[in-house]
Amino acid sequence: MAKPVGEGNWRHTTVQTLRDFLKQVENLPPDTLLCVAEVDEAFAAHVAEVEIIEDAKLQNRKAEGIEAVELGNGHQRVVVIRW
């Protein structure tokens, strides 16, 4: 049975920073596998690419939608994990 990292953080509904993410995984061994999955999915995918976008635009402070961040036309730096 999978368990969320941190205290109930598996259902983030607001923006998560890199600091938040690193805090959640700080005690894991460095060879821990990183994968991606949609909420409530029983399977995950391997990471295809990690990309840093320099000109992203936050669309919504709530991360509920799949279009919460536009990957262009903005001035924010974001880390994108693609699968």
Backbone torsions as a table, in degrees:
resi	resn	phi	psi	omega
1	MET	NA	125.3	178.1
2	ALA	-71.8	146.7	176.1
3	LYS	-129.4	142.1	179.8
4	PRO	-67.7	149.9	176.7
5	VAL	-84.3	138.2	179.4
6	GLY	84.4	-164.9	-176.1
7	GLU	-102.2	87.8	176.9
8	GLY	71.7	22.0	-175.7
9	ASN	-83.2	1.9	-175.2
10	TRP	-73.8	-12.5	177.7
11	ARG	-119.1	57.4	178.4
12	HIS	-61.4	128.5	175.8
13	THR	-116.3	6.0	175.3
14	THR	-128.1	173.5	-179.0
15	VAL	-60.1	137.3	175.8
16	GLN	-113.5	133.9	179.2
17	THR	-93.8	166.2	175.2
18	LEU	-60.5	-37.0	176.6
19	ARG	-58.7	-44.6	178.2
20	ASP	-59.9	-46.4	-178.7
21	PHE	-62.5	-48.5	-178.8
22	LEU	-62.2	-35.8	177.4
23	LYS	-63.7	-38.5	-179.4
24	GLN	-67.1	-30.6	-174.4
25	VAL	-110.3	9.3	-172.1
26	GLU	-60.6	-26.7	-176.8
27	ASN	-98.1	5.3	179.3
28	LEU	-83.1	148.0	176.3
29	PRO	-65.2	148.4	-175.8
30	PRO	-64.5	-17.7	178.9
31	ASP	-93.6	13.7	176.4
32	THR	-65.3	133.2	-179.3
33	LEU	-67.4	135.3	175.7
34	LEU	-107.6	127.1	177.7
35	CYS	-141.4	174.2	-177.5
36	VAL	-128.9	147.9	178.5
37	ALA	-156.0	153.0	173.5
38	GLU	-77.0	157.5	178.2
39	VAL	-58.1	136.6	177.8
40	ASP	69.8	15.1	176.2
41	GLU	-87.6	146.8	179.8
42	ALA	-89.3	-12.8	-179.9
43	PHE	-128.2	155.7	178.8
44	ALA	-124.0	164.1	178.2
45	ALA	-111.8	153.9	173.5
46	HIS	-71.0	150.0	177.1
47	VAL	-70.2	128.2	177.9
48	ALA	-87.8	-35.5	-175.8
49	GLU	-164.3	145.6	170.0
50	VAL	-113.0	124.1	-173.5
51	GLU	-126.3	139.9	174.2
52	ILE	-105.0	119.9	179.6
53	ILE	-102.8	125.3	-176.1
54	GLU	-89.6	-18.3	-173.6
55	ASP	-126.7	44.8	179.4
56	ALA	-77.9	161.2	179.6
57	LYS	-132.4	117.7	178.6
58	LEU	-69.7	121.8	-179.4
59	GLN	-89.7	-31.5	-171.1
60	ASN	-157.0	133.2	178.8
61	ARG	-70.0	-17.1	175.3
62	LYS	-91.3	132.3	-177.1
63	ALA	-94.7	25.9	-176.1
64	GLU	-72.8	-32.5	-177.2
65	GLY	-93.4	160.0	179.6
66	ILE	-79.2	-8.0	179.2
67	GLU	-115.9	43.9	-178.9
68	ALA	-74.5	-24.2	-178.9
69	VAL	-133.3	126.1	174.0
70	GLU	-86.5	128.5	-175.2
71	LEU	-87.5	56.9	179.5
72	GLY	161.4	174.8	175.8
73	ASN	64.0	23.0	-179.2
74	GLY	-139.9	-161.8	-176.4
75	HIS	-134.3	14.8	-177.9
76	GLN	-105.6	147.5	174.8
77	ARG	-93.0	132.3	177.0
78	VAL	-134.8	153.9	173.0
79	VAL	-103.5	125.9	-178.6
80	VAL	-113.0	127.5	174.5
81	ILE	-105.0	114.9	-177.9
82	ARG	-101.6	146.6	175.4
83	TRP	-127.1	NA	NA
